[in-house]
């Protein structure tokens, strides 16, 4: 008996269909090696990676293809897939430390996958809003913050395409 189960993520291995409706991911593989003209990420062996030494060598290689990576396209098109909203008086009393935790976590994750990055951090009224290129990054940032500073964490996956909305608040 086969069940109809919705899968999350991206997979096109062995003829499976794409499960994530991300309009910025290419339908077909890019020609390799490809270098993002904005952030210098490299598309090699069918994945994006950061390698500043190789990027420097590829800038002089005529075989290199210059493209714009999906993360840079999302940032330029203001297309967040994850939105983290922080609220509460505790936030403003510990703002510098909280920003440092979020920056360090985003940097660590970005080294593993350069397509996961923060688009912008914006202060709106009494909240701090962080927009990310990947929905899982917003969830990870929220979980890291809750682990370090407690507070209430709500994670909501909705919409088509799926946007992860994470809310963290702590008042005392």
C-alpha positions in Angstrom: 0.0 0.0 0.0 1.5 3.3 -1.1 0.6 6.5 0.9 0.6 10.0 -0.5 3.1 11.7 1.7 4.2 15.3 1.1 7.9 15.7 1.2 9.8 18.8 2.2 13.1 19.8 0.8 14.6 19.7 -2.6 15.4 16.5 -4.5 15.8 15.7 -8.1 17.9 12.5 -7.6 17.0 9.5 -9.7 14.1 11.1 -11.5 12.3 12.3 -8.4 10.4 15.5 -8.9 11.3 18.8 -7.3 9.5 19.2 -3.9 10.4 22.8 -3.2 8.9 25.5 -5.4 11.9 27.8 -5.1 11.8 30.0 -8.3 15.5 30.9 -7.9 16.9 27.4 -8.1 17.9 26.4 -11.6 15.9 23.7 -13.4 19.0 22.2 -14.9 22.5 22.0 -13.6 24.8 25.0 -14.3 27.9 24.7 -16.4 30.9 24.1 -14.1 32.8 25.8 -12.7 30.5 28.7 -12.2 31.3 31.7 -9.9 28.8 34.1 -8.4 29.7 37.6 -9.6 28.3 39.1 -6.3 29.5 36.9 -3.4 32.2 34.7 -5.1 30.5 31.5 -4.2 31.5 28.6 -6.5 29.1 26.1 -8.2 31.2 22.9 -8.4 30.2 19.2 -8.3 26.5 20.2 -8.5 26.6 22.3 -5.3 27.4 25.8 -4.1 30.4 26.2 -1.8 32.7 28.9 -0.5 36.4 28.7 -1.4 38.1 32.1 -1.7 41.4 30.6 -3.0 39.6 28.8 -5.9 37.4 31.8 -6.6 40.6 33.9 -7.0 42.0 31.4 -9.4 38.8 31.2 -11.4 38.6 34.9 -11.9 41.4 34.5 -14.4 40.2 31.2 -15.9 38.4 31.7 -19.3 36.5 28.4 -18.7 34.7 29.8 -15.7 31.1 30.9 -16.1 29.9 34.0 -14.3 26.5 33.8 -12.8 24.5 35.1 -9.9 23.8 32.5 -7.2 20.2 31.9 -6.0 21.0 33.6 -2.6 22.2 36.8 -4.2 19.1 36.7 -6.5 16.8 36.4 -3.5 18.6 39.2 -1.7 18.4 41.5 -4.7 14.7 40.6 -5.3 13.9 40.9 -1.6 12.5 37.3 -1.5 12.8 36.0 2.1 11.9 32.4 2.8 12.4 32.8 6.5 11.4 35.6 8.8 12.5 35.8 12.4 10.8 38.4 14.6 12.3 39.2 18.1 10.3 41.1 20.7 10.4 42.0 24.4 12.2 44.3 26.8 14.8 41.5 27.4 15.8 41.9 23.7 16.7 45.6 24.1 18.6 45.0 27.3 20.7 42.3 25.7 20.6 43.5 22.0 24.4 43.4 21.4 24.8 39.9 22.7 21.7 38.6 20.9 22.9 40.1 17.6 26.3 38.5 18.1 24.8 35.1 18.7 22.6 35.4 15.5 25.5 36.6 13.4 27.8 33.8 14.6 25.2 31.2 14.0 24.4 32.6 10.5 28.1 32.7 9.6 28.7 29.1 10.8 25.7 27.9 8.7 26.7 30.0 5.7 30.1 28.3 5.6 28.4 24.9 5.3 25.9 26.2 2.7 26.5 29.6 1.1 22.8 29.7 -0.1 21.7 30.1 3.5 22.3 33.6 4.6 20.7 36.6 6.2 19.2 39.1 3.7 18.7 41.9 6.2 18.1 42.8 9.9 15.6 45.6 10.4 14.3 47.3 13.5 10.5 47.8 13.2 8.8 49.6 16.0 9.4 47.4 19.1 10.7 44.4 17.3 13.8 43.2 15.4 13.1 41.4 12.1 15.6 39.2 10.5 14.9 38.0 6.9 16.7 34.9 5.5 17.2 33.3 2.1 16.3 29.9 3.5 13.4 28.9 5.8 15.5 26.4 7.8 18.0 29.2 8.6 15.3 31.3 10.3 14.2 28.2 12.3 17.8 27.5 13.3 18.4 31.1 14.4 15.3 31.0 16.6 16.2 27.7 18.2 19.7 28.9 18.9 18.4 32.1 20.5 15.9 30.2 22.6 18.6 27.8 23.8 20.9 30.6 24.8 18.3 33.0 26.3 15.1 31.0 26.9 12.0 32.9 26.1 8.9 31.9 24.1 9.5 30.5 20.6 6.8 30.0 17.9 7.6 28.4 14.5 5.0 28.6 11.8 5.5 27.0 8.3 2.8 28.3 5.9 2.1 29.5 2.5 3.0 28.5 -1.0 5.9 28.8 -1.4 6.5 27.8 2.2 7.7 30.6 4.4 9.0 29.9 7.9 7.8 32.6 10.3 9.6 32.4 13.7 8.7 34.6 16.6 10.8 34.8 19.8 9.9 37.0 22.7 11.1 37.5 26.3 10.0 40.3 28.6 12.1 39.7 31.7 
